[in-house]
Amino acid sequence: MERVRTADLVAWVSLARRSPLVLRGARQVGKTWLVRDLAARSGRELVELNFERDPRRARPFAASDPKEILAELSLILGREIPVDRSLLFLDEVQAAGTVLARLRWFAEEMVELPVIAAGSLLEFALGNHDFSMPVGRVGFLHVEPMGFDEYLRAHGQTRLLSALTGWMPGRTLSTTAHEQAIDWFRRYALVGGMPAVVAADVAGAPPRACRELQRDLIATFRADFAKYAGRMDREVLDHVLFAIARSLGRKFVCAHVGEGVKHHQAKRALELLAAARLCSLVSWSAATGLPLGGETKETFRKAILLDVGAFHALADTPAAGRWKDLAAGVRGQLAEQLVGQALRLGGEPTGDGPRLFYWQREGGRPGEIDFLIQAGGRIVPIEIKAGAAGAMKSLHQFMFDKSLSLAVRIDENPPSIAPLRVTTTQGDAVRYRLLGLPIYLAWRTAELAAGLPRR
């Protein structure tokens, strides 16, 4: 399957001088597959070490000389490791965190050898290390579940994908393309973007088999809770994981997690699940200027799951059901989850990775903006509707209060761009442009918004 991050990895391995690369992401999102695929594409011999399966393979990294490390690895593996034709892959590196510190020596003394490290609980090693991380000498790349574009490509829907990637504001998308995209997206909304489930769906597995795979993945994630030893009780983590699914689309309230779970426990568990990449936190932003993260409040935040398939497994939605058979509230939760996933996949994949923001009025009359993004050097609010209709009272008032000129509405209507001139419920006249995107184009939101000129 072709992945979005494939192009990033190919560009990295082609550099004459490259720093070692650390892949960050949850278990089962395809990090190992991506590295193996990169070795095949680049014609390099893959030298793969899994420190979780065999911790003894970390011993050679006690040395500081890359040549000495490779010599020891050659003895262990029983083969030569030509630096100009190999790719060194350090998998599940969180099981041998001190190996990360040795990456600096490869960056400084053996740039001709591409080195990639990855791990499913890597954030714990990065956050709790007792060694000096080689800051500035390694790069980071975040790997997310498969987006809708990757899903279409996996199913061989290249013509439809071409039509969707070719649409630009001011153009018309054919009715046929729109209807097909809606049908495929509703299927994606039930399957999700975890590679194993997508592969089963592509192979023709029935919905019940895909749902069983989703449940198996959740069981794998929950089994990892034992590796959070000393950080949090497994039952508390379980309570919070299910609470995230219940609260999708709403502010996450620690006090509502479950009986017997204290506020500080819920807060810590939520942060641990985010560190393990099983969920992403959506931070409240005052949206008074850029960057959006410049003014946030820890007491106001939402959470989305790693993948929509996790929601189905946790919420026990019907495996063989259709989109229209789901309750309206569930469709709304799914829409917010799917848009959040798409925005993360389209966000900055390097450094600390993509961040999500939203806005909610504090006190007084209700008001909320589902997501906020930075695009084209401006703040762009995003309103989400699970169907084709729905009022936008909060959005109108927000645009007036913040003096913004561009907003995005994501629903099931064909794509469009139009000027709006409306009056808010408070009697304020406001004018702005509204970029209407069908939910299947959510992955292009930032790109399309950034491409619109200021007026």
Secondary structure as UniProt FT lines:
FT   HELIX           4..13
FT   STRAND          21..24
FT   TURN            27..28
FT   HELIX           31..42
FT   STRAND          45..50
FT   TURN            51..53
FT   HELIX           55..62
FT   HELIX           66..77
FT   TURN            83..85
FT   STRAND          86..91
FT   HELIX           93..102
FT   HELIX           103..109
FT   TURN            111..112
FT   STRAND          115..119
FT   TURN            120..121
FT   HELIX           122..128
FT   TURN            135..136
FT   STRAND          139..142
FT   HELIX           148..154
FT   TURN            155..156
FT   HELIX           158..166
FT   TURN            169..170
FT   HELIX           175..191
FT   HELIX           195..202
FT   TURN            203..204
FT   HELIX           207..223
FT   HELIX           224..228
FT   TURN            229..231
FT   HELIX           234..246
FT   TURN            247..249
FT   HELIX           254..256
FT   TURN            259..260
FT   HELIX           263..275
FT   TURN            276..277
FT   STRAND          279..285
FT   HELIX           292..294
FT   STRAND          296..305
FT   HELIX           308..315
FT   TURN            319..320
FT   HELIX           323..325
FT   HELIX           328..345
FT   TURN            351..352
FT   STRAND          356..360
FT   STRAND          368..375
FT   TURN            376..377
FT   STRAND          378..384
FT   HELIX           393..402
FT   STRAND          406..411
FT   STRAND          416..423
FT   TURN            425..426
FT   STRAND          429..438
FT   HELIX           439..444
FT   HELIX           445..451
//
